[in-house]
Amino acid sequence: MYLLRQPEETIRSFADALIAARSQVGQCQKCFHLSAEPLCEICKSQGREHDLLCVVADSRDLIALERTREFKGLYHVLGGLISPMDGVSPEMLMISNLVKRVDDEGVEEVILALTPSVEGDTTSLYLSRLLKPFAKVTRIAYGLPVGAELEYADEITLTRALEGRTTMD
């Protein structure tokens, strides 16, 4: 509704900007995150920990993690999750690139930051088996969001919250 109320020139400028973005933005050659250059800003950064790699399903997950300003390593974007029901096999994702990268670049730890779902769990299990010969493989903890009520949480979330517990200082 907002766009319909705008002057035609504003709409044309907006449309041109969308077309330009679509044609100029591609994938980083190293991590497969969105980038207008061969390497994204994260991969080019010398201030990051290059022996720590976080694996995500897509760029939206990477952006969400970057918003925390806590992770100082590099990323690898798979381009989805293994899902036989949807016809997505490991060969369709950036998994072989990941294994080669971990082996070639001396990565010490791979953090799997994949959605807690059947597809995410399947992909995590598959990746951990492939990557264990090359690096330590960890997975982000899952649990309750801040402000959630225990009585409304499902059994899987509560189980994962218990499994991912940490020591209090």
Beta strands, then each sheet from edge to edge (+ up, - down):
strand 1: 26-27
strand 2: 34-35
strand 3: 49-56
strand 4: 73-77
strand 5: 109-112
strand 6: 136-139
sheet 1: 1+ 2-
sheet 2: 4+ 3+ 5+ 6+
end
